[in-house]
Structure formats: structure tokens, C-alpha cells
């Protein structure tokens, strides 16, 4: 897989480049500044782009804004966004990118795990979404189990966590060693109990679940989707 990589931290940049190269990927472009990335993508036509979320000049959301520009340039380009912070808002912003296909959000502490990084890139290339398990766990824990989350069974909470990470029904079935029909039944019960709209695609379903989990209990009466303008409301 041909990769373009952008991160302002030299050690992260070089460490990722070496890890990717050692595992058979071709790192075609490396940069510490977002201004270089669009040129690298045009020059090398990579199979995936890995971006730090916080980059110069303001170190706020340059990576997210750059991802939006790259997605408009090439709608099927797999994009992996990285952060050292556990920030649920980043997850919903990543999912808002062009209906969220081929997009992922991982914590930097996990990307140096070669197996996890390779599996994530493969899932992104296949059109899936990937949300870091730590972020999903934080969202579920911070929800405080108000009704209707409290009405979910242990297995339904497990399935909900995997849904929010971006796994398809088939992926969930493989992870839990159950049938596809069983997963489908759990998913429908979860969506019904959470009063989440049953979207037309797995990715919009993930966005719906994350949106629900990220809302304060007081505002959960409005369970509408967060649209692409979430990129303009980043902290």
C-alpha cells in the first residue's frame, strides 16, 4: 500500500514511516506541515493518507480540515486521523467526512502496534470506518447508563461498543463468534431501545450511535444526526 504521512512530531513521523516500511508498505511522502500534503497526494496518488489532527500553524484541527479537502479531491481516498488525546468530538467529525466511508480515528498510542495499524488500513481500504476502542469505551462509560442505555443487556452493550468502533454486522459476528442473524437481532434491538434512526448504511448507523453516546443526558431528546458542519464546531 502506498502511504502519504503527515505529523508535526518528528519522532512519530519517522517511527510510523519505519514501521510501515518494515511491514511492506511504501511510504511515498512524509511531511510535518499540512500545506505539503495535497501536493504529495497529487504527485503520488497514494492508497491511504495518515494525518495528525493537530498540526501547524494553530495546532487545533488542521488535520480534520485537510482531510475534508482531500475527501473533496478524491472521495474514496482512505484517511486515518491520529490524535494523542481521547476526544469523542473528533470521532464524530471524522465520521462526518463524506458519509464517513474509508475514514478512521486512532489514538497515537495504538498506531505503533503493527498488527492494529495494518488491520486498520486494510479496513479503511475496504470502505469501512474505524474508531479507536478507547474512545468508544469512554463514550459508553461517560453516558452514566441513564435510561435507555440501562435497558441494554450485557451482550447488547458489547455489540453497541463494536458498532461504535465501526464494525459491520459481519465483523461483529466474527469478533463474538455468533451468527450474522444473531447480530442483526441485537442491532435492531439496540437501535430501537436507543431510539436511533436506522440509517441506510453501516457508516451512518455508526454516526447515529456515536452521536447518541456523545450527547449530554439533558439533550438526548433531540437525536438528529450531526452533519458535516461538525468540522466548523471543533473546540
Secondary structure, 3 states (H helix, E strand, C coil): CEEEEECCCHHHHHHHHHHHHHCCCEEEEEECCHHHHHHHHHHHCCCEEEEECCCCCCCCCHHHHHHHHHHHHCCCCEEEEEECCCCHHHHHHHHCHHHHCCEEEEEHHHHCCHHHHHHHHHHHHCCCEEECHHHHHHHHHHCCCCCCHHHCCHHHHHHHHHHHHCCCHHHHHHHHCCCHHHHHHHHHHHHHHHCCCCCCCHHHHHHHHHHHHHCCHHHCCCCCCCCHHHHHHCC
